[in-house]
Amino acid sequence: MASVKIVLRKKKKDDGSYPLAIRITKDRKTSYLHIDQSIQEEYWDAKQNLVRKSHPNSERLNNYLLKRLAEVNGKALELETQKQDVSSKVVKRNMKPAAGLTFIALAKQYLSNLEKSGKYNRLNTDRSRIKHFKEFLKGEDLPMKEITVQMLENYKAYLVKTRSISERTIMNHLTVIRTLFGMALAEDQELIRYYPFGRGKIRIKSPESVKIGLTSSEVLLMENAELILFSRMDHARNIWLMAFYFAGMRVSDVLRLKWSDFHDERLHYIMGKNEKVGSLKIPEKAAIILQKYKATKDKSDLVFPYLKTVKDFKDKFEIQRKIAFTVANLNKSLKQIGEDLKIDKKLTLHIARHTFGNISGDKISIQMLQKLYRHSSITTTIGYQSSFIHKDADDALDAVLGM
């Protein structure tokens, strides 16, 4: 029979703690199964092979360690029942998948995948959300199957109390945990028994957000604002208008625009978010802005200056990082423009997309708007545009009130 024991490894980590592991010994050969937990040496009771009570989370951590020990013991017994010659390595190999299905292990893998795929914005926001759940757990790790409905309800209450965040932001936090559960299920389908999301459990449904765009008169104020040529505020205004003129183009796509995207009096570009290909005529007002930037044309081929310092356009992570930094600075300039023009709305680059939706209202068919927005599903377009279509509701209200 294999001997299984929890031990404190002597390899000190950078934070001064030592990793805990399950030592599996059979026929004088030893293997170590690491369990993604580490503590300071003074908290370890080598005689009892448990965490001392002086540790702030000793009870919960010891319960977890004993549970993992029982799992390894059970697997060793199961394997020896099936086959007499079972080595310590065989036991470890059979336990390894489960050992990796903990919150911290999956979170590390998830964040690493985001970085490798160049998703800078998602990496930053989800890293913060993962940090919040770690704080809720007081720094300890736990198997995904121990994340229960009640624990998540407690976590929601914790976020409200400690972060004072909106319901939408809470749902975004829970979405990350659901994503990690999906990763765990891909490794072990038996975890479906512990899945805490769905009907009768934790439901993730983001509340509707209010989308407010500028009016035609406010856009006219933006167009006629007297700004110093090629100043920060002028660049911000021009980029905002280009996004609006091209049917609410996403700012990340505006910043990537190249002169080679324009030919035959049309814009041809691939949307960065979903890689959909499309073509739009160049509106006269957009052509005026482009003419201003003709004098700045260089070998980078970029229309606007903000990504010209990027050395490798294949480096998606660096591009997204640069775009995020640029957007933050341009939004500061837009805020100042809005204040100077006395526009009583939050003026950001993203509002250009809402502005196109607001002004188009119900003037354009949903099918055409889907094409302009490049939504994959018309349901998405209907949901998006519903924030800006008010005529039917207004007419109904007038009919009731006799106006």
N, C-alpha and C positions, 0 to 999 in steps of 0.2 A: 504493500500500500504506500502511495506517495505521501510524504510529510508536507503539510501546508502550514505556513506561519507568516504573520505580519511582522515586518522588520523595518527599521529605519536605516536607509542606505547612508553610507559615509561620504558620499559625494556632495559637497556643500554647493548650494546654488548662489547666484549673485546677490539675492536678498538676505542671505545668511541662514536660510532654512535648509532642511534636509528632506529629500523625497522619501515617501513611504512606498513600500512595495510588498507584494506577496511572494514569499520564497517557497518554491516548489522543489522538494528534494526526493529523488528516487534512485536507489542503487548508488548512493554517494555522489550523484550528479545533480547539480543545482541549476535552476532557471529562476529568473526574477520577472514577475509580472507587475509593471508599474501601474499605479492607480490614480495618477493625476492629483495627488495630494502631497503636501509638504508642510512641515511644522518646524519650529525652533527646537533644538536638541533638548532644552530643559523641560519641554512639555512631554517628552516621551518616557514612558515607564517600560524599561527593557525587560523587567521581570514579568509584568502582566501582559506585555505586548499590546499595550493600549495607550491612548492619550491621557495624560494626567488631568485631573479635575480642575487644575489651575488654568487650563486652556479655556478661553472664553466660549468656545463651541464644542467642548469635550463630549457632551452627551450625544449630540447629533453626529459628530464626526466618528465617534466610536460605534454608533449604530450602523453607520455606513460601512465602516471597516469590517465589522463582524458580518454584515450582510454579504459583502464581497468575499470574505473568507469562506462563508457557508456555500456560496456559489461555486467557488473553485474546488472546495472539498467535494461538493456534489458532483461536479463534472469529472473529477478524478475517480470517484467511486463508480460513476456511470461507465467511464471508459474501461476501467479495470474489470467491470462485470462483463463487458462485451469482448475484451481482449486481454489476455494475461500479461503480455509484454507491453507495458505502457511506460514511456519515459517521461521525465519532467518537462521536456520540450514539447511533447505531444499534448500534455495537459495545458501548457501555456498557449500553444497554437490554437487549441479549441476554445480558449477563453478570450483570446485577443480581440475578436470583433466586439464582444460585449464591453470590454475594457475601454474601447474608444468611443462608446456611445454615451458619453457624459456631456453635460452642457459646455464646459470649458473646452474640451477636446473638439467638439463639433463647431463651437464658435471660432476657434483658431482656424480650423479648416475653411469655414465659411468666409471669414475675413480675408484669408489668403487667396481664396478663389476670386473674390471681388477685386483684389489688387492685381492679380494676374490678368484679369479680363479688362483692366483699365477703368473700372467703375469708381472713379474718385469720389463723386458726390455720395453715392450709396455707401461706400466704405466709411466715409466720415460720419454720416448720420447713424448707420447701423452699429459702428464701433461704440458710439456714445450710448445707444440703446442697450447694447450688451453689457456695457460698464454699469448701467443702472441696475440691471438684473443681478449682476455680481454683487453690487452693494447691498441689494435686498437680501441676498444669500449670505451676507457678511463674509464674502471672500471665499467661501468653501464651494467645492464642486459637488455635483450629484448626478446620478444616472438620469437620463431623460424620462424613464418610466416613473420617477419619483416626482416629476412636475405634474401635480394634480390640478383638478378644477379649483379646489379650495385654495391651493397655493397661488394660483393665478388671480383669483378673486382678491386675495390678500395683497398681491402685488399691485393690482389696480388701485386699491385703497392707499397703498404705500406711495405710489406715484402721485396721487392727488394730494396727499398730505405733505410730501417732501419736495415735490417739483411744481405744484400748482399749474399743471399742464391741462390742455384741452382734451376732450373725449377723442378727437381725431388723432392726437399725438399718442394717447394711450393705446389706441387700436394699432398704430404703427409699431409701437413697442411689442405688442402681442404678436404681430405679424412676423417679426424676426424670430420669435420663439417657435411659432408654427413652422417657419421655414427650416429651422434646425431639426424639428421633429420629423419633417419630410425627409431630411438627409438621413436621420436615424432609421426611419422606416425602410429606406432603400437598402440598408444593410441588414435589417432584422425585421421581417414582416410581423413577427409575433408581438412587436411593440404596439400594434394597432389596438390591443386590449387596453393600453394605458393612454391612448390618444385623448387629450383633454379638450379638443376642439370639435365643434359641430352641434347638431341639434340636441338640446337638453344639456349642453355643456357650455363651454366658452364660445360665444358667437362673435366673430369679428366682422363688424359692419360699420364702416366709417360714416359719420353723419354728413349730410350734404353741406357743402360750403357755399358761401355767398360769393358769386363772381360779379365784380363790378368793373365795367370798362368806361372809358371816356366817351363823351358825346361828340358829335360832329363839330360843335362850336369849340369844344376844348381841344380837339385835334388841330383846329385852325389856329388856336393860340400857340400850340407847339410849333406849327409850321412857320408862323410869322415871328416867333421870338428872335430878337436880335442878339446873336451870340458871336463871340470872337471866333473867327475861322480856325478850325482844327484845335480848338481848346478842348479840355476834358468835357465841358458841358455841350459843346457843339458835336463832338463824337457821340456822346450819350444820346442826344436828341436825334441825330441822323440814324443811328443804329435802331432806336425805338421806332422811328418812322418807316425804316426799311422793313422791319418786322411786321408792322401794320399794313403797309402797302402790298406785301406779298402774303396776304390772307392769314395774318397771325403766325408767320414763320417763327419757329423757336429761336431764341437768341443764340443758342449754341450753333445753329445752322447759319445765322447771319454772320457771326464772327468767322466762320469757316469759308465764307463766300470768296470765290476766286474769279478773276477776270475771264478765265477760260470757261466759266459756267454760263457766260452770257454770249449768245450768238443768235443771228437772225431775229434780233429784237425780242428775244425770249430768254428767260432764265431756266436752265436745266440743272437740276441738282438732286442728290440723293439725301433724303432725310436721315440725320444721324441716329434718331431714336429707334426707328424701325426699318431703316434702309429701303424705304419705298422711293421709287423713281417717279419724278413728275416734271412738268414743264408749265410755266406761266408766262404770259406776255409781260413786258416791262412797262408798268404804268408810267405816264409822263412825269409824274412827281418823283418816282424812283429814279428815272433817267437823269433828272436834274441833280440829284444827290450823287449818283455815280459819276457824272461829269466833273463834279467838284474834286472827286478822289482820283481822277485820271492822272493828275500831276504827281501823285505819290506812288504810281505804279512802279514796281521793281521786280527783281527776279523771283521773289517769293510768290508772286501772282495773287497775293491776298488783297482784297479790296480795302479792308479795315486793318489798322496797324497792330492790333493787340496780340495776335498769334505769330507775328513775324519773327519773334525771338525763339520760337520752338524749333529745336534742331532736327528732331525726328518725328514726322507726322505719323509714323507707325506706332509711336509710343502713346497709346490711348490714355494711359494713366496721367502722363505729363500734360497732355492736351486738356483733359477734363480738369486737372488741377489749375491750369492756367486760365481756363474759361471761368471756373468758380471764383478765382481771385478777381478777374476782370469784371464779372457781373456785379460783385459786391461793390467795387469802386464806381462803376457806372451808375448803379442804383443810388449811390450817395449824390452823384451829380444830378440825377433825375429828381431826387427829392428837393434839391435846391431850386431846380427849374420850376417844379410844381408850386413851391412856396412863392417864388418871384412872380409867377403868372396867376397866383391866387386860385389854383385848382385844388378844390377841397376834397381830394381823393388821394389815396396812397399811390404814388406814381412810381412804378417799377418797370423793368423791361418785360416781365411776364404779362403786365397789364395790356401790352400792345395786342396780345392774342385775345384777351377778353374784350378789348375795344373793337376789334373786327367783329367778334360775335355780337356785341351790343348794337353796333350800327347796322349790321346785316339783319338782325332781328329775324322776322319771318319774311323778309324780302326775297330770300334765296331758298330754293328747295333744299330739303334735308339731304337728298342724294348728291346735289352739287356741293353742299357744304362738307359732306363726308369726303368728297374728292379733294376739295381745297385744303381741308384740315389733314388729309391723308390718314384718317382713322381706319383701322382694320375692320371695325364693326360699325354698322349704322346705328346700333344701339348706343354706342359711345357718343356718337354725334348728337343723337336725340337727347341724351342725358346732359351733354355739355351745353347744347343750345337752349335747353329749357330755361336756363337762368336768364336768357335774354329775350324770350318771346312772351310778350305781355298783352298783346292786342286782344286776344279772345277773352282773357280774364277781365281786362278793362271794359270791354264791350258788355260782358255779362253783368259787371257791377253797375254800369250806367243803366242797363235795362231794368234792373231791380230798383234802382233809386229814382228811375223816371227822368233821367237827365238827357 
